[in-house]
Amino acid sequence: MKIKITFLVVVAVALFGVSAAVASASTFLAASYPVLVKGAATNIQGFEITGAVSVCEHATFMTGEEGGKDPTGPAETLLIHPKYTGCHVSIGGLPLTAATVTTTGCNYVFHAALSGTTNGTVDIECEAGKSIEIAPQVVGCVISVNGTGNTGLKAIEYVNEAGGKVKVNANVTNITWKATSACGLAGKVTEGKEAKYKEGKISAGDVAELGTGPATALSEGFKGEALDAIMVE
């Protein structure tokens, strides 16, 4: 283990010009700073609560928005603002209906872990009075998630990819959520702590479901219009 850690430190110092003291911890790194980090979903993103599943066909993740700043040096956390489009919700296993997802005032805070492990975690962080809101075309129905109870959520995997990119695999459980009574969830449930975020899919019957794998996104670093290599170690 000592040999492996030493090797990783040497590689990080050689490629990214950071100190051994910083590189020895699990850290988000870039070839140069400041760096704009952009991510794009590579599969359908799914979110399941008791009695309902939402899926979004497109999602982007970016630093420097909603109060965040582009990283100016190696860090153990990375604040990312998510945006979701092409979203749908199925309630009670019924065919899906179109939905909007509003993320204004909310961000994800990712905690670094060694590439290829599932030791990464994520926090949901929202301004006072703000939530991530999923609103299907059902009058008065809103499913919401905010920072309350949503810190240290597991599990996030980072995979360093060729070309200085990072693949992020999210298979997150135990997310705290709320829903308005108008959503008509089975048993009149309006809140819980068991929500899941992972791969989503749409069945042949036009029903939104969770898949078997993680929700995935590919992240890249940018210096102006040029690519800036990023990694996690």
C-alpha positions as CSV (number, residue, x, y, z in Angstrom):
1,M,0.0,0.0,0.0
2,K,2.8,2.4,0.8
3,I,4.4,1.7,-2.6
4,K,1.1,2.3,-4.4
5,I,0.4,5.6,-2.6
6,T,3.9,6.8,-3.3
7,F,3.6,6.0,-7.0
8,L,0.3,7.9,-7.2
9,V,1.9,10.9,-5.5
10,V,4.8,10.9,-7.9
11,V,2.4,10.7,-10.9
12,A,0.2,13.5,-9.6
13,V,3.3,15.7,-9.0
14,A,4.7,15.0,-12.4
15,L,1.5,15.5,-14.3
16,F,-0.3,18.2,-12.3
17,G,2.3,20.1,-10.4
18,V,0.8,19.7,-7.0
19,S,2.5,19.1,-3.7
20,A,2.9,15.6,-2.3
21,A,1.1,16.6,0.8
22,V,-2.0,17.6,-1.2
23,A,-1.9,14.7,-3.7
24,S,-1.7,12.0,-1.0
25,A,-5.4,12.7,-0.1
26,S,-8.3,11.8,-2.4
27,T,-8.4,15.0,-4.5
28,F,-9.9,16.5,-7.6
29,L,-7.0,17.6,-9.8
30,A,-6.5,19.6,-13.0
31,A,-3.5,20.2,-15.3
32,S,-3.9,24.0,-14.8
33,Y,-6.1,26.4,-12.9
34,P,-8.7,27.9,-12.7
35,V,-10.5,25.1,-14.5
36,L,-14.1,25.0,-15.7
37,V,-15.5,21.5,-15.1
38,K,-18.4,20.4,-17.4
39,G,-20.2,17.1,-17.2
40,A,-22.9,15.6,-19.4
41,A,-25.1,12.5,-18.7
42,T,-24.3,9.5,-20.8
43,N,-27.5,7.6,-19.9
44,I,-31.0,8.3,-18.6
45,Q,-30.9,9.7,-15.0
46,G,-33.4,8.0,-12.7
47,F,-34.9,9.0,-9.3
48,E,-37.2,6.8,-7.4
49,I,-39.3,7.6,-4.3
50,T,-42.1,5.5,-2.7
51,G,-44.7,5.2,-5.4
52,A,-43.1,7.3,-8.2
53,V,-40.2,7.3,-10.5
54,S,-38.8,10.2,-12.5
55,V,-36.4,9.9,-15.4
56,C,-34.5,12.6,-17.3
57,E,-33.1,12.0,-20.7
58,H,-30.6,14.8,-20.5
59,A,-28.5,16.3,-17.7
60,T,-25.6,18.7,-17.4
61,F,-23.3,19.4,-14.5
62,M,-21.1,22.5,-14.2
63,T,-18.9,24.4,-11.8
64,G,-19.1,28.2,-11.6
65,E,-22.9,28.5,-11.5
66,E,-25.5,29.1,-8.8
67,G,-23.0,30.6,-6.3
68,G,-20.2,28.2,-7.2
69,K,-16.7,29.0,-8.4
70,D,-14.4,27.3,-10.8
71,P,-11.7,25.4,-8.9
72,T,-8.5,27.4,-8.4
73,G,-6.4,24.5,-7.1
74,P,-6.6,20.8,-5.9
75,A,-9.5,20.1,-3.6
76,E,-11.2,17.3,-1.8
77,T,-14.7,18.6,-2.8
78,L,-16.2,19.9,-6.0
79,L,-19.4,22.0,-6.1
80,I,-21.5,21.3,-9.2
81,H,-24.7,22.8,-10.4
82,P,-27.0,20.2,-12.1
83,K,-29.6,20.9,-14.9
84,Y,-32.1,18.3,-16.1
85,T,-34.3,18.3,-19.3
86,G,-36.4,15.8,-21.1
87,C,-37.9,14.6,-17.9
88,H,-40.9,12.4,-17.2
89,V,-42.6,10.9,-14.1
90,S,-44.6,7.7,-13.5
91,I,-46.8,7.7,-10.4
92,G,-48.1,4.3,-9.2
93,G,-46.7,2.5,-12.2
94,L,-48.9,4.4,-14.6
95,P,-47.7,5.6,-18.0
96,L,-45.3,8.6,-17.7
97,T,-46.2,12.2,-17.9
98,A,-43.9,15.1,-18.8
99,A,-42.3,16.9,-16.0
100,T,-40.0,19.9,-15.3
101,V,-37.1,19.8,-12.9
102,T,-36.0,23.0,-11.3
103,T,-32.6,23.2,-9.6
104,T,-32.2,26.9,-9.1
105,G,-30.5,27.6,-5.7
106,C,-29.3,24.0,-5.3
107,N,-26.0,22.3,-6.0
108,Y,-24.3,18.9,-5.5
109,V,-21.1,18.8,-3.5
110,F,-19.0,15.8,-4.6
111,H,-16.4,14.4,-2.2
112,A,-13.3,12.9,-3.9
113,A,-12.3,9.2,-3.7
114,L,-9.7,7.1,-5.4
115,S,-10.5,6.3,-9.1
116,G,-12.3,3.0,-9.5
117,T,-13.6,2.8,-6.0
118,T,-17.2,3.4,-4.8
119,N,-16.1,5.4,-1.8
120,G,-17.1,8.8,-3.1
121,T,-20.1,10.6,-1.6
122,V,-22.3,13.6,-2.5
123,D,-24.1,16.3,-0.5
124,I,-27.2,18.1,-1.7
125,E,-26.8,21.8,-0.8
126,C,-29.5,24.4,-1.3
127,E,-30.0,28.0,-0.4
128,A,-32.6,28.8,2.3
129,G,-36.1,28.1,1.1
130,K,-34.8,26.4,-2.1
131,S,-35.2,22.7,-3.2
132,I,-34.7,20.6,-6.3
133,E,-38.3,20.4,-7.5
134,I,-39.8,17.7,-9.8
135,A,-43.2,18.9,-11.1
136,P,-45.1,16.4,-13.3
137,Q,-48.2,17.5,-15.3
138,V,-50.4,16.7,-12.3
139,V,-52.0,19.8,-10.8
140,G,-50.4,20.7,-7.5
141,C,-47.9,17.8,-7.5
142,V,-44.3,18.6,-6.6
143,I,-41.6,16.2,-5.5
144,S,-38.8,18.0,-3.7
145,V,-35.3,17.4,-2.4
146,N,-33.1,19.8,-0.4
147,G,-30.1,19.7,1.9
148,T,-32.0,18.4,5.0
149,G,-30.7,14.9,5.7
150,N,-28.9,14.7,2.4
151,T,-25.2,14.8,3.3
152,G,-22.6,12.0,2.8
153,L,-24.9,10.2,0.4
154,K,-23.4,7.0,-1.0
155,A,-22.2,5.7,-3.5
156,I,-20.2,7.7,-6.1
157,E,-17.5,6.1,-8.3
158,Y,-15.0,8.2,-10.2
159,V,-13.1,6.6,-13.1
160,N,-10.2,8.4,-14.7
161,E,-10.6,8.1,-18.5
162,A,-8.2,8.5,-21.4
163,G,-7.7,12.1,-22.6
164,G,-7.9,13.6,-19.1
165,K,-11.6,13.1,-18.5
166,V,-13.5,11.6,-15.5
167,K,-16.5,9.3,-15.7
168,V,-18.8,9.6,-12.7
169,N,-21.1,6.7,-11.7
170,A,-23.9,7.5,-9.3
171,N,-25.7,4.7,-7.4
172,V,-27.1,6.8,-4.6
173,T,-29.5,5.7,-1.9
174,N,-31.2,6.9,1.3
175,I,-32.1,10.4,-0.2
176,T,-34.5,12.4,1.9
177,W,-37.5,13.7,-0.1
178,K,-41.0,15.3,0.2
179,A,-44.1,15.4,-2.0
180,T,-47.3,17.3,-2.0
181,S,-50.5,15.4,-1.3
182,A,-51.7,16.2,-4.8
183,C,-49.2,13.7,-6.2
184,G,-51.5,11.0,-4.9
185,L,-48.8,8.5,-3.8
186,A,-49.9,5.1,-2.6
187,G,-50.8,5.2,1.1
188,K,-50.9,9.0,1.0
189,V,-47.2,9.1,1.7
190,T,-45.7,12.6,1.4
191,E,-42.1,12.1,2.6
192,G,-39.4,9.6,3.1
193,K,-35.7,8.8,3.4
194,E,-35.3,5.9,0.9
195,A,-35.1,7.6,-2.5
196,K,-32.6,6.3,-5.0
197,Y,-30.7,8.0,-7.8
198,K,-29.3,5.7,-10.5
199,E,-29.8,4.7,-14.1
200,G,-33.3,5.3,-15.4
201,K,-35.2,3.7,-18.3
202,I,-38.6,3.9,-20.0
203,S,-40.3,0.5,-20.4
204,A,-42.3,-0.6,-23.5
205,G,-45.4,0.4,-21.7
206,D,-44.2,4.0,-21.3
207,V,-43.5,3.6,-17.6
208,A,-40.5,5.2,-16.0
209,E,-38.4,2.8,-14.0
210,L,-35.0,2.4,-12.5
211,G,-32.4,0.4,-14.4
212,T,-29.8,-2.0,-13.0
213,G,-26.8,0.2,-13.3
214,P,-25.6,3.7,-12.1
215,A,-26.5,7.0,-13.5
216,T,-23.4,8.0,-15.5
217,A,-21.8,11.3,-16.7
218,L,-18.6,12.2,-18.4
219,S,-16.8,15.2,-17.0
220,E,-14.2,17.4,-18.8
221,G,-12.1,20.4,-17.8
222,F,-11.8,23.5,-19.9
223,K,-9.4,26.5,-20.0
224,G,-11.3,28.9,-22.2
225,E,-12.2,26.9,-25.2
226,A,-9.3,24.4,-24.8
227,L,-9.5,21.2,-22.9
228,D,-7.8,21.1,-19.6
229,A,-7.0,17.5,-18.3
230,I,-8.7,16.5,-15.0
231,M,-8.4,13.5,-12.8
232,V,-9.3,12.2,-9.3
233,E,-6.7,10.6,-7.0
